[in-house]
Amino acid sequence: MMLTSYPVILACSSALFWGAQSRNLPLLQPRQFPDPQQKFYNGSGQNTSDPVSLKISTQGDGRNSTAPLLYGWMFEDINVWFMKRNPVSTLTIFKHSGDGGLYGELLVNRAFQGSAVTIGSLDGIPQNTIISSENPVEPFGPVLTGYRPIGDVRVSLDRLHPLSDALPTVMQIDILENATGEVGFLNEGWWGMNVEAGVAYNSSFYVLSNSPAESMNLTGFNVSLRSNLTSDVWASARIPVQNLFAFDYTQLSARLIPSVSAPNSNNTFAVTMNASEVAGTTFYFDLISLFGATYKNRTNGLRADLAQHIKDLNPAFLRFPGGNNLEGYSIAERWKWNETIGPLTERPGRPGTWEYYNTDGLGLLEYLEWTEDMEIERVLAVYAGYSLAINGAEGVSYPEEDMGEVLQSALDELEYCMGDLNTTYGALRAAHGHPEPFPIHYVEIGNEDFFSSTYNYRFPYMYNGLKAKYPNITYISTAYNENEDYNISIPAGNTWDLHHYEEPTFFLENFNFFDNWQESTGNENVTVFIGEYSVIQRDTPSGIVNFTDTYPAHIAYPQLLSAVAEAVYLIGAERNPNVVKMSSYAPSFQNFNWFNWTPDLLGFTADPRETVLTLSWYAQSLLARYRGSQTLPTENVRGGFNPLYWVATLDEGTNVVYFKVVNAGNATVPLTLEFDTEYKSVNVTILTNPDVNVFNYRSNATAVVP
């Protein structure tokens, strides 16, 4: 094989081997690049065009089984993240990747559960605090954001007519006595909503009247999808009303199927009545919902187009629910799994760890069904007794003597996932519509607990308690040696969750990070889960990562240099399947309408036409898709690693060899591959561009594709 490229990620597959052959590929010319990345290209002696020749053995000994779960997906509705990675002590991330993103609900503020705040610093206060609030009286309190009145009505919030204990705030609609024409309200959606011809949009809401049905002339409600820019109505439906009670809520629903697609996502959902029927009356509304297409047509499911992009990446696992979102701003507001299950009327939501309220519509059962629908492994993170603090301090931990409460909650959660119908929580899962258990093979104990001073007692407490009940689960520690005050002794057979947000050169220089890692660190039979990684900034003279979004070296989108550096690091991981078992990029989603952390793997708006698959997404796609079941011995006949980095694997089921190579240098490198078996055909996929700084973005989402 003759390969030259700069910079490039290449994956090729050769099928049906039966004799010895060599292979040459077309020449790709080198390019010159601007100065900001000179450290990336010069710092490790990568400016070489020395030829490389490799012999790949498909017949002999020396193979190892690859890590079948190596490439996966980490999801967290992540938006505020307090860190102490550098002197910039606090950073804030806004994303709306769950509510307003992957979760299929199209309406904003559907149940008036809570609102957004801004966290920052004020003169005279030594630590961070809430400096402004969408609800000016009660931070995170309910608001009417997203709703507008239609016609002669007054819109307000009400707590005297709660829909449920979990949803105590509703919207009150007073129709004026002299009202005429159409009256009601509309919802603007999460920065609009996509309207597509032929798609069924399922709407529902709960309504209560303050007057007996017999005192009104109401015959029904009208629901519609409308343009916010023109008078166009894309779809409408009539909901007849016969019995509308004044003492209990009635749930009404309708399906809307547009005959034409809206030209943009600037659209609204409206609920209206005829004023001649309801003038002078009052109604209360809550849990006003609209779902379009969902993945696998799940009720209360995932937004179909975004979920499909996850599936297209070919992930082997899902890590959920996070992340800092698991920990919460306080112990009281942590992610409580038992408050994210059951009917939506029983889910109160919570102040999420990202400055806005979380509906918890995407709850534990929805995560489990997500893994079921994509046929991927589950990596369940359980709360481990540590929560963050708004002020940016260390946070708060459960005392050791009270850790039994935390352990019991985790045991109950696992019983909900895996218990049979004779168990309390297994029966509850069945009552929620899923009698079959969800096997759990991996449990992560907490999240980034190296930020706390207490994991040295919390981890063994949780590990021992969980292991006693579920001995066959692999447990993942979120700390090892990151905290200068202690090391965690991870029991053999279990895993360390390693996080790397770094500069490009770090990933290049740590290609061999996992070589002999177990032996050199004394972690015999301990494996590694690269739970979060990404190139977060360009190379700098200091090499110190600065997490503030305004830092000049910070990047908005993953660039080609990001993808190349990450691919080198991951190839190093793939070459060590006895050590590295899983990896996942983070953060995964970015809502372009509300964010303050970049880069991310995939960006989106309400309009699927504006979704951006980044170069890091494409790099992981190549690595995940072209991977065999056995690593193949590769002999360096000439040359070595740097600037080329490679790995070869064999899929025993299809008899296909996958060879992946990255050129991280700035020169053409001749590469010759010699196989000990003849091949029938070769397919090559390349990700490259003349500009190392190139990236995909909203106005040019396909600037670089394989």
C-alpha positions as CSV (number, residue, x, y, z in Angstrom):
1,M,0.0,0.0,0.0
2,M,1.3,3.5,-0.9
3,L,-0.4,6.2,1.2
4,T,0.5,9.9,1.5
5,S,-1.7,12.4,3.2
6,Y,-1.7,15.5,5.3
7,P,-3.6,15.5,7.6
8,V,-5.7,12.5,7.1
9,I,-7.7,9.8,8.8
10,L,-8.0,6.7,6.6
11,A,-9.9,3.5,7.1
12,C,-9.7,0.7,4.6
13,S,-11.1,-2.8,4.4
14,S,-9.8,-5.8,2.5
15,A,-12.0,-8.8,2.0
16,L,-11.6,-12.5,1.3
17,F,-7.9,-13.1,1.8
18,W,-6.1,-16.2,0.3
19,G,-2.6,-15.3,-0.8
20,A,0.3,-12.9,-0.2
21,Q,0.0,-9.4,-1.7
22,S,1.1,-5.8,-1.3
23,R,-1.1,-2.8,-2.0
24,N,-0.5,0.8,-3.2
25,L,-3.0,3.6,-3.0
26,P,-3.1,6.9,-4.9
27,L,-0.8,9.7,-3.8
28,L,-2.3,12.6,-1.7
29,Q,-0.2,15.8,-1.9
30,P,1.0,17.4,1.4
31,R,-0.1,20.9,2.3
32,Q,1.3,23.8,4.4
33,F,-0.7,25.2,7.3
34,P,-0.8,28.4,9.3
35,D,1.4,29.2,12.3
36,P,-1.1,28.6,15.3
37,Q,-0.7,24.9,15.0
38,Q,3.1,24.7,14.6
39,K,3.4,23.1,18.0
40,F,1.0,20.4,16.8
41,Y,3.0,19.7,13.7
42,N,6.6,20.4,14.9
43,G,6.6,19.6,18.7
44,S,7.1,15.9,18.3
45,G,9.3,15.5,15.3
46,Q,6.4,14.9,12.9
47,N,7.8,16.7,9.8
48,T,9.1,13.6,8.2
49,S,8.5,11.9,4.9
50,D,10.4,8.7,5.7
51,P,8.7,5.7,4.2
52,V,7.0,3.2,6.4
53,S,6.6,-0.5,5.5
54,L,4.4,-2.9,7.5
55,K,3.8,-6.6,7.4
56,I,0.3,-7.6,8.6
57,S,-0.1,-11.2,9.7
58,T,-3.5,-12.7,9.3
59,Q,-2.4,-16.3,9.8
60,G,0.0,-16.5,12.7
61,D,-0.2,-16.1,16.5
62,G,-0.2,-12.9,18.4
63,R,-3.8,-11.8,18.0
64,N,-5.9,-10.3,20.8
65,S,-9.6,-9.9,21.1
66,T,-10.6,-6.3,20.5
67,A,-12.8,-4.4,23.0
68,P,-16.3,-4.8,21.6
69,L,-17.7,-1.8,23.5
70,L,-14.8,0.5,22.7
71,Y,-16.8,3.3,21.0
72,G,-20.0,4.5,22.6
73,W,-22.1,7.6,23.5
74,M,-22.1,9.6,26.6
75,F,-25.3,11.6,27.2
76,E,-26.0,14.2,29.7
77,D,-28.3,17.2,29.6
78,I,-25.2,19.1,30.5
79,N,-25.2,22.8,30.9
80,V,-23.5,24.0,34.0
81,W,-20.2,22.4,35.1
82,F,-18.2,23.6,38.0
83,M,-14.6,22.6,37.8
84,K,-11.2,23.3,39.3
85,R,-9.1,22.1,36.4
86,N,-7.2,25.4,36.2
87,P,-7.1,28.8,37.8
88,V,-10.3,29.8,36.1
89,S,-12.3,28.2,38.9
90,T,-15.8,28.1,37.4
91,L,-17.3,27.6,34.1
92,T,-20.8,27.5,32.9
93,I,-22.2,25.3,30.1
94,F,-25.5,25.8,28.4
95,K,-26.9,23.3,26.0
96,H,-30.5,22.2,26.2
97,S,-29.4,18.8,24.8
98,G,-32.2,16.9,26.6
99,D,-35.2,19.2,27.1
100,G,-35.3,21.2,23.9
101,G,-33.1,18.7,22.2
102,L,-33.0,14.9,22.1
103,Y,-36.1,14.5,24.2
104,G,-38.9,14.6,21.7
105,E,-41.2,17.1,23.5
106,L,-41.6,20.1,21.1
107,L,-43.2,22.5,23.5
108,V,-41.3,24.6,25.9
109,N,-42.4,25.0,29.6
110,R,-45.1,22.4,29.1
111,A,-46.0,22.0,32.8
112,F,-44.7,25.3,34.4
113,Q,-42.2,23.3,36.5
114,G,-39.5,25.9,36.7
115,S,-37.2,28.3,34.9
116,A,-33.7,29.5,34.3
117,V,-31.2,31.4,36.3
118,T,-27.8,33.0,35.7
119,I,-24.9,32.1,38.0
120,G,-22.0,34.4,38.3
121,S,-20.1,36.7,40.6
122,L,-21.1,39.9,42.4
123,D,-19.0,42.5,44.1
124,G,-18.5,41.8,47.7
125,I,-19.5,38.1,47.5
126,P,-16.4,35.9,47.5
127,Q,-18.0,33.0,45.6
128,N,-20.5,32.5,42.8
129,T,-24.2,33.1,43.3
130,I,-27.4,33.5,41.4
131,I,-27.1,36.9,39.9
132,S,-30.4,37.0,37.9
133,S,-33.5,34.8,37.5
134,E,-36.1,34.3,34.9
135,N,-38.6,34.3,37.8
136,P,-37.5,37.6,39.5
137,V,-38.9,36.5,42.9
138,E,-38.1,32.8,43.1
139,P,-35.0,31.5,41.4
140,F,-35.9,28.4,39.3
141,G,-39.6,29.2,40.0
142,P,-42.4,28.8,37.5
143,V,-42.9,31.3,34.7
144,L,-45.0,31.7,31.5
145,T,-42.1,31.6,29.2
146,G,-43.0,30.4,25.7
147,Y,-46.7,31.2,25.9
148,R,-48.6,34.1,24.3
149,P,-52.3,34.9,24.5
150,I,-54.6,34.7,21.5
151,G,-57.6,37.1,21.4
152,D,-59.3,38.7,24.4
153,V,-57.8,36.7,27.2
154,R,-55.7,37.1,30.3
155,V,-52.9,34.6,30.9
156,S,-51.5,34.0,34.4
157,L,-50.1,31.3,36.6
158,D,-52.2,29.5,39.3
159,R,-51.4,27.3,42.2
160,L,-54.9,26.9,43.6
161,H,-55.8,24.2,41.0
162,P,-52.8,21.9,40.8
163,L,-52.9,19.1,38.3
164,S,-51.0,16.8,40.8
165,D,-48.7,17.0,43.8
166,A,-45.8,16.8,41.4
167,L,-47.2,19.5,39.1
168,P,-48.7,22.2,41.4
169,T,-48.5,25.2,39.0
170,V,-50.9,25.5,36.1
171,M,-51.8,28.2,33.5
172,Q,-55.0,30.2,34.1
173,I,-56.8,31.5,31.0
174,D,-59.5,34.2,31.7
175,I,-61.7,34.9,28.7
176,L,-62.9,38.5,28.9
177,E,-66.7,39.1,29.0
178,N,-66.7,41.0,25.8
179,A,-64.4,38.7,24.0
180,T,-65.1,37.9,20.3
181,G,-63.6,35.6,17.7
182,E,-60.8,33.2,18.5
183,V,-59.4,33.0,22.0
184,G,-56.8,30.9,23.6
185,F,-53.0,30.6,23.7
186,L,-50.0,29.5,21.7
187,N,-46.7,27.9,22.6
188,E,-43.5,29.0,20.7
189,G,-41.7,25.7,21.1
190,W,-38.0,25.3,21.9
191,W,-36.9,28.2,19.6
192,G,-39.6,27.1,17.2
193,M,-40.6,23.7,15.9
194,N,-40.1,21.8,12.7
195,V,-43.3,21.0,10.7
196,E,-43.0,18.3,8.1
197,A,-45.6,17.0,5.7
198,G,-47.0,13.6,6.5
199,V,-45.6,13.4,10.0
200,A,-48.1,12.8,12.8
201,Y,-47.9,15.4,15.6
202,N,-49.5,14.1,18.7
203,S,-50.9,16.8,20.9
204,S,-52.4,16.6,24.4
205,F,-53.2,18.8,27.4
206,Y,-55.1,18.7,30.7
207,V,-57.9,21.2,31.2
208,L,-60.1,22.2,34.1
209,S,-63.0,24.7,34.0
210,N,-64.1,26.9,36.9
211,S,-67.7,26.5,35.8
212,P,-69.9,23.5,35.5
213,A,-70.1,22.2,32.0
214,E,-73.8,22.9,31.9
215,S,-73.2,26.6,32.4
216,M,-71.2,26.9,29.3
217,N,-71.8,26.5,25.6
218,L,-68.3,25.1,24.9
219,T,-68.5,22.5,22.1
220,G,-64.8,21.9,21.7
221,F,-61.2,23.1,21.4
222,N,-59.2,23.7,18.2
223,V,-55.5,22.8,18.0
224,S,-53.2,23.9,15.2
225,L,-49.7,24.2,14.0
226,R,-49.1,27.7,12.7
227,S,-46.4,29.9,11.2
228,N,-45.0,32.5,13.5
229,L,-44.2,34.7,10.5
230,T,-47.2,34.4,8.2
231,S,-50.9,33.5,8.5
232,D,-50.2,30.0,7.3
233,V,-51.8,27.2,9.3
234,W,-50.0,23.9,8.6
235,A,-52.4,21.6,10.3
236,S,-55.5,21.8,12.6
237,A,-57.8,19.5,14.4
238,R,-61.1,19.8,16.4
239,I,-61.4,18.2,19.8
240,P,-65.1,17.9,20.7
241,V,-66.0,18.4,24.4
242,Q,-69.0,16.8,26.0
243,N,-68.1,16.6,29.7
244,L,-65.6,19.2,31.0
245,F,-65.6,19.1,34.8
246,A,-65.0,21.8,37.4
247,F,-63.7,19.4,40.0
248,D,-61.1,17.3,38.1
249,Y,-58.9,17.7,35.1
250,T,-59.7,16.2,31.8
251,Q,-57.0,15.1,29.4
252,L,-57.7,15.8,25.7
253,S,-55.7,14.9,22.7
254,A,-55.6,15.2,18.9
255,R,-53.3,14.2,16.1
256,L,-52.2,16.8,13.5
257,I,-50.8,15.7,10.1
258,P,-49.7,18.6,7.9
259,S,-50.1,18.2,4.2
260,V,-47.2,20.5,3.4
261,S,-43.9,21.2,5.1
262,A,-43.2,24.6,6.7
263,P,-40.3,26.4,5.0
264,N,-38.6,27.0,8.4
265,S,-38.9,26.1,12.0
266,N,-40.4,29.5,13.1
267,N,-43.7,27.9,14.0
268,T,-46.1,27.6,17.0
269,F,-48.7,25.3,18.5
270,A,-52.1,26.9,19.3
271,V,-55.0,25.9,21.5
272,T,-58.1,28.0,20.9
273,M,-61.9,28.3,21.5
274,N,-64.7,30.2,20.1
275,A,-65.3,33.3,22.3
276,S,-69.0,33.2,21.7
277,E,-69.1,29.9,23.6
278,V,-66.7,30.8,26.5
279,A,-66.7,34.6,27.1
280,G,-66.5,35.4,30.8
281,T,-65.2,32.0,31.9
282,T,-61.9,30.7,33.2
283,F,-59.9,27.6,32.3
284,Y,-56.8,26.0,33.8
285,F,-54.3,24.2,31.6
286,D,-51.3,22.0,32.3
287,L,-48.9,19.4,30.8
288,I,-49.5,20.9,27.3
289,S,-47.6,18.5,25.0
290,L,-46.7,18.0,21.4
291,F,-44.6,15.2,20.0
292,G,-43.5,14.8,16.4
293,A,-41.7,11.8,15.0
294,T,-39.9,9.8,17.7
295,Y,-37.2,7.1,17.3
296,K,-38.8,3.7,16.9
297,N,-42.2,5.5,17.4
298,R,-41.8,5.4,21.1
299,T,-44.4,7.3,23.2
300,N,-42.6,10.0,25.1
301,G,-39.6,9.1,23.1
302,L,-36.5,10.6,21.4
303,R,-36.5,13.2,18.6
304,A,-36.2,10.8,15.6
305,D,-33.6,12.7,13.5
306,L,-31.2,13.3,16.4
307,A,-31.5,9.8,17.7
308,Q,-30.8,8.5,14.2
309,H,-27.5,10.4,14.1
310,I,-26.5,8.6,17.3
311,K,-27.4,5.3,15.8
312,D,-25.5,6.1,12.6
313,L,-22.4,6.6,14.7
314,N,-22.6,2.9,15.5
315,P,-22.2,3.2,19.3
316,A,-21.8,0.1,21.4
317,F,-23.0,1.6,24.7
318,L,-24.8,4.5,26.3
319,R,-23.5,6.1,29.5
320,F,-26.4,7.8,31.4
321,P,-27.7,10.0,33.0
322,G,-24.4,11.8,33.4
323,G,-22.3,13.5,34.4
324,N,-22.7,16.5,36.7
325,N,-26.5,16.2,36.1
326,L,-26.4,13.2,38.3
327,E,-25.0,15.1,41.2
328,G,-27.2,18.2,41.2
329,Y,-26.7,21.7,42.7
330,S,-27.4,20.2,46.1
331,I,-28.1,16.9,47.7
332,A,-31.8,17.7,47.7
333,E,-31.8,18.5,44.0
334,R,-29.7,15.5,42.8
335,W,-31.0,13.3,40.0
336,K,-33.5,11.1,41.9
337,W,-34.2,8.1,39.7
338,N,-37.5,7.3,41.4
339,E,-38.9,10.8,40.5
340,T,-38.1,10.3,36.8
341,I,-40.4,7.3,36.3
342,G,-44.1,6.7,35.9
343,P,-46.7,9.0,34.4
344,L,-45.6,12.5,33.5
345,T,-48.1,13.9,36.0
346,E,-46.0,12.3,38.8
347,R,-42.6,13.7,37.7
348,P,-41.9,17.1,39.4
349,G,-38.6,17.8,37.6
350,R,-35.8,19.6,39.3
351,P,-33.3,22.5,38.9
352,G,-30.9,20.9,36.5
353,T,-27.2,21.3,36.8
354,W,-27.1,23.7,33.9
355,E,-29.0,26.8,35.1
356,Y,-32.4,25.8,33.9
357,Y,-35.2,23.5,35.0
358,N,-35.2,19.8,34.0
359,T,-38.6,18.3,33.2
360,D,-37.4,14.7,33.7
361,G,-39.6,13.6,30.8
362,L,-36.4,11.8,29.7
363,G,-36.2,9.6,32.7
364,L,-34.8,6.3,33.8
365,L,-37.2,4.1,31.8
366,E,-36.7,6.3,28.7
367,Y,-33.0,5.8,28.9
368,L,-33.4,2.1,29.3
369,E,-35.7,2.0,26.3
370,W,-33.2,4.0,24.3
371,T,-30.6,1.3,24.8
372,E,-33.1,-1.3,24.0
373,D,-34.1,0.4,20.7
374,M,-30.5,0.9,19.6
375,E,-29.5,-2.6,20.9
376,I,-26.5,-1.2,22.9
377,E,-25.0,-1.8,26.2
378,R,-26.0,0.2,29.3
379,V,-23.5,2.0,31.5
380,L,-25.7,3.2,34.4
381,A,-24.2,5.9,36.6
382,V,-25.7,5.9,40.2
383,Y,-25.6,8.7,42.6
384,A,-22.8,8.2,45.1
385,G,-23.4,10.8,47.8
386,Y,-21.7,13.9,46.4
387,S,-23.4,17.0,45.0
388,L,-22.1,20.2,43.5
389,A,-22.6,23.7,44.8
390,I,-23.7,26.8,42.9
391,N,-21.0,28.9,44.6
392,G,-18.3,26.8,42.9
393,A,-17.0,25.4,46.2
394,E,-16.1,21.7,46.6
395,G,-19.7,20.7,47.1
396,V,-21.5,18.6,49.8
397,S,-21.0,14.9,50.6
398,Y,-23.0,12.5,52.6
399,P,-21.3,11.6,55.9
400,E,-20.0,8.1,56.0
401,E,-22.5,7.1,58.7
402,D,-25.4,8.2,56.4
403,M,-24.2,6.4,53.2
404,G,-26.7,3.6,53.8
405,E,-29.4,5.8,52.3
406,V,-27.4,6.4,49.2
407,L,-26.6,2.7,48.8
408,Q,-30.2,1.7,49.2
409,S,-31.3,4.1,46.6
410,A,-28.8,2.6,44.1
411,L,-29.9,-0.9,45.0
412,D,-33.5,0.0,44.4
413,E,-32.6,1.6,41.1
414,L,-30.9,-1.6,40.0
415,E,-33.9,-3.6,41.1
416,Y,-36.1,-1.4,39.0
417,C,-33.9,-2.1,36.0
418,M,-33.3,-5.8,36.5
419,G,-35.7,-7.1,39.1
420,D,-38.2,-9.8,38.2
421,L,-41.9,-9.4,38.7
422,N,-41.7,-10.7,42.2
423,T,-39.6,-7.8,43.4
424,T,-41.0,-4.4,44.5
425,Y,-39.3,-2.4,41.8
426,G,-39.4,-5.0,39.1
427,A,-43.2,-5.1,39.5
428,L,-43.2,-1.3,39.4
429,R,-41.3,-1.4,36.1
430,A,-43.8,-3.8,34.7
431,A,-46.6,-1.5,35.8
432,H,-44.9,1.2,33.8
433,G,-45.2,-0.9,30.7
434,H,-42.0,-3.0,30.6
435,P,-42.3,-6.4,32.3
436,E,-39.0,-7.6,30.8
437,P,-35.9,-6.7,32.8
438,F,-33.1,-4.6,31.4
439,P,-29.8,-6.4,32.1
440,I,-27.1,-4.1,33.6
441,H,-23.5,-5.1,33.2
442,Y,-21.8,-1.8,34.0
443,V,-22.4,0.6,36.9
444,E,-20.5,3.8,37.4
445,I,-20.3,4.9,41.0
446,G,-20.8,8.7,40.9
447,N,-19.2,11.2,38.5
448,E,-15.9,12.9,38.6
449,D,-15.6,12.3,42.3
450,F,-12.0,13.3,42.3
451,F,-13.3,16.9,42.8
452,S,-14.5,15.8,46.3
453,S,-12.4,15.0,49.4
454,T,-14.7,12.1,50.3
455,Y,-14.6,9.5,47.6
456,N,-12.0,7.6,49.5
457,Y,-14.8,6.5,51.9
458,R,-17.8,6.8,49.5
459,F,-16.4,4.5,46.8
460,P,-15.6,1.5,48.9
461,Y,-18.9,1.8,50.8
462,M,-20.9,1.9,47.5
463,Y,-18.7,-0.8,45.8
464,N,-18.9,-3.3,48.7
465,G,-22.6,-2.8,49.1
466,L,-23.4,-3.1,45.4
467,K,-21.0,-6.0,44.8
468,A,-22.6,-8.0,47.6
469,K,-26.0,-7.8,45.9
470,Y,-24.8,-7.8,42.2
471,P,-21.4,-9.6,42.1
472,N,-21.3,-10.0,38.3
473,I,-21.5,-6.3,37.5
474,T,-18.4,-4.4,36.4
475,Y,-18.1,-1.3,38.6
476,I,-16.5,1.9,37.4
477,S,-14.6,4.3,39.7
478,T,-14.7,7.9,38.8
479,A,-11.4,8.6,40.4
480,Y,-8.0,7.0,40.7
481,N,-5.0,9.3,41.2
482,E,-6.5,12.7,40.2
483,N,-6.9,14.0,43.7
484,E,-3.6,15.0,45.3
485,D,-4.9,13.9,48.8
486,Y,-5.7,10.3,48.0
487,N,-5.7,7.5,45.5
488,I,-8.5,5.1,44.9
489,S,-7.7,1.4,45.1
490,I,-9.8,0.0,42.3
491,P,-10.5,-3.7,42.8
492,A,-9.3,-6.1,40.1
493,G,-11.9,-6.8,37.4
494,N,-13.3,-3.3,37.6
495,T,-12.7,0.0,35.7
496,W,-11.4,3.6,36.0
497,D,-13.3,6.3,34.3
498,L,-10.7,8.6,32.8
499,H,-11.5,12.1,31.4
500,H,-9.3,14.0,29.0
501,Y,-10.1,17.5,27.8
502,E,-6.9,18.6,26.2
503,E,-4.9,20.3,23.4
504,P,-4.1,18.4,20.2
505,T,-0.5,17.8,21.1
506,F,-1.5,16.1,24.3
507,F,-3.4,13.4,22.4
508,L,-0.5,12.9,20.0
509,E,2.1,12.7,22.7
510,N,-0.1,10.2,24.6
511,F,-0.6,7.8,21.8
512,N,1.1,5.2,24.0
513,F,-0.6,6.3,27.2
514,F,-2.2,2.9,27.6
515,D,0.8,0.8,26.7
516,N,1.7,-1.4,29.7
517,W,-0.6,0.8,31.8
518,Q,-1.7,-1.9,34.2
519,E,1.8,-3.0,34.9
520,S,3.3,0.4,35.3
521,T,0.6,1.7,37.7
522,G,0.1,-1.5,39.6
523,N,-3.5,-1.8,38.5
524,E,-3.5,-5.5,37.7
525,N,-6.7,-6.5,35.8
526,V,-8.1,-3.0,36.1
527,T,-9.4,-1.6,32.9
528,V,-10.0,1.9,31.6
529,F,-13.2,3.7,30.4
530,I,-12.3,6.9,28.6
531,G,-15.6,8.4,29.7
532,E,-15.1,11.9,28.4
533,Y,-12.5,13.2,25.9
534,S,-12.1,16.0,23.3
535,V,-9.7,18.5,21.9
536,I,-11.0,21.6,23.7
537,Q,-8.5,24.3,22.5
538,R,-5.6,24.9,20.1
539,D,-2.1,24.2,21.2
540,T,-0.6,27.0,23.4
541,P,2.9,27.7,24.6
542,S,2.0,26.7,28.1
543,G,0.0,23.6,27.3
544,I,-2.4,24.5,30.1
545,V,-6.1,24.0,29.3
546,N,-8.3,27.0,30.0
547,F,-12.0,26.1,30.2
548,T,-13.4,29.5,29.7
549,D,-15.3,29.9,26.4
550,T,-13.8,33.4,25.8
551,Y,-10.2,32.1,25.8
552,P,-8.6,32.9,22.5
553,A,-7.4,29.3,21.9
554,H,-10.8,27.8,22.6
555,I,-12.5,26.3,19.6
556,A,-16.1,26.7,18.6
557,Y,-16.3,23.5,16.5
558,P,-14.1,20.4,16.3
559,Q,-11.5,21.2,13.6
560,L,-9.6,18.7,11.4
561,L,-6.7,19.0,13.8
562,S,-9.1,18.0,16.6
563,A,-10.3,14.9,14.7
564,V,-6.7,13.9,13.8
565,A,-5.4,14.2,17.4
566,E,-8.4,12.4,18.9
567,A,-8.1,9.6,16.3
568,V,-4.4,9.1,17.2
569,Y,-5.3,8.8,20.9
570,L,-8.1,6.4,20.2
571,I,-6.0,4.2,17.9
572,G,-3.6,4.0,20.8
573,A,-6.5,2.9,22.9
574,E,-7.7,0.4,20.3
575,R,-4.2,-1.2,20.2
576,N,-4.6,-1.9,23.9
577,P,-7.9,-3.9,24.2
578,N,-6.8,-5.5,27.4
579,V,-6.7,-2.0,29.0
580,V,-9.2,0.3,27.3
581,K,-12.7,-1.2,27.1
582,M,-14.8,1.8,26.4
583,S,-14.6,5.5,25.2
584,S,-17.0,8.3,24.6
585,Y,-16.7,11.9,23.4
586,A,-18.1,14.6,25.5
587,P,-20.1,16.7,25.4
588,S,-22.2,15.1,22.8
589,F,-25.0,17.6,21.9
590,Q,-25.0,21.4,21.4
591,N,-28.2,23.3,20.9
592,F,-27.2,26.3,18.8
593,N,-29.8,28.5,20.5
594,W,-28.5,28.1,24.0
595,F,-24.9,27.1,24.8
596,N,-21.7,28.2,26.4
597,W,-19.5,25.2,26.0
598,T,-17.7,24.3,22.8
599,P,-16.7,22.1,21.1
600,D,-19.4,19.4,20.9
601,L,-19.9,16.3,18.8
602,L,-23.1,17.3,17.1
603,G,-24.9,20.7,16.9
604,F,-28.6,21.2,16.2
605,T,-31.6,23.5,16.2
606,A,-35.4,22.8,16.0
607,D,-34.8,22.5,12.2
608,P,-33.2,19.2,11.2
609,R,-31.8,20.9,8.1
610,E,-29.4,22.9,10.4
611,T,-27.9,19.9,12.2
612,V,-24.1,19.8,12.0
613,L,-22.1,16.6,12.2
614,T,-18.7,17.7,13.3
615,L,-15.3,16.3,12.2
616,S,-14.9,14.6,15.5
617,W,-18.3,12.9,14.8
618,Y,-17.0,11.7,11.4
619,A,-13.6,10.6,12.9
620,Q,-15.4,8.5,15.6
621,S,-17.8,7.1,12.9
622,L,-14.8,5.8,10.9
623,L,-13.1,4.3,14.0
624,A,-16.3,2.7,15.3
625,R,-17.6,1.3,12.0
626,Y,-14.4,-0.2,10.6
627,R,-13.3,-2.5,13.4
628,G,-12.8,-6.2,13.6
629,S,-13.0,-8.7,16.4
630,Q,-9.3,-9.5,16.6
631,T,-6.2,-7.3,16.5
632,L,-3.6,-8.4,14.0
633,P,0.1,-8.5,14.6
634,T,1.9,-5.8,12.6
635,E,5.6,-5.8,12.0
636,N,7.5,-2.6,11.2
637,V,9.8,-3.6,8.4
638,R,10.7,0.1,7.9
639,G,9.9,3.2,9.9
640,G,7.8,3.5,12.9
641,F,5.0,5.6,14.6
642,N,4.9,9.3,14.2
643,P,3.7,10.9,12.1
644,L,1.7,7.7,11.0
645,Y,-0.3,5.9,13.6
646,W,-2.2,2.7,12.8
647,V,-4.0,-0.4,13.9
648,A,-5.1,-3.5,12.0
649,T,-8.0,-5.8,13.0
650,L,-9.8,-8.8,11.5
651,D,-13.5,-9.5,11.5
652,E,-13.6,-13.3,11.9
653,G,-17.2,-13.5,10.9
654,T,-16.8,-11.8,7.5
655,N,-13.1,-12.5,6.9
656,V,-12.5,-8.7,6.4
657,V,-9.3,-6.9,7.6
658,Y,-9.7,-3.3,8.7
659,F,-6.6,-1.1,8.6
660,K,-6.9,2.3,10.1
661,V,-4.1,4.9,9.8
662,V,-3.7,8.6,10.7
663,N,-1.1,10.9,9.3
664,A,-0.6,13.6,11.9
665,G,2.4,15.2,10.1
666,N,2.7,17.8,7.4
667,A,4.5,15.8,4.8
668,T,3.8,13.0,2.4
669,V,4.7,9.6,3.9
670,P,5.0,6.5,1.6
671,L,3.3,3.6,3.3
672,T,3.6,0.0,2.1
673,L,1.4,-2.8,3.5
674,E,2.3,-6.4,2.9
675,F,-0.2,-9.1,3.8
676,D,0.5,-12.8,4.2
677,T,-2.8,-13.7,2.5
678,E,-4.2,-12.6,-0.9
679,Y,-7.2,-10.3,-0.8
680,K,-10.1,-10.0,-3.2
681,S,-11.0,-6.3,-2.9
682,V,-10.1,-3.1,-1.1
683,N,-12.4,-0.3,0.0
684,V,-10.9,3.0,1.3
685,T,-12.6,5.8,3.2
686,I,-10.6,9.0,3.8
687,L,-11.3,12.1,6.0
688,T,-9.0,15.0,5.0
689,N,-8.7,18.6,3.8
690,P,-6.0,21.0,2.7
691,D,-6.7,23.2,5.8
692,V,-6.0,21.8,9.2
693,N,-8.3,24.5,10.7
694,V,-11.3,23.5,8.7
695,F,-14.5,22.6,10.5
696,N,-18.2,21.9,9.7
697,Y,-20.6,24.6,10.9
698,R,-24.1,25.8,10.5
699,S,-23.6,27.6,7.2
700,N,-21.5,24.8,5.8
701,A,-22.3,21.6,7.5
702,T,-20.5,19.5,4.9
703,A,-17.3,21.4,4.6
704,V,-15.5,18.1,5.2
705,V,-17.0,14.7,5.0
706,P,-15.4,11.3,4.4
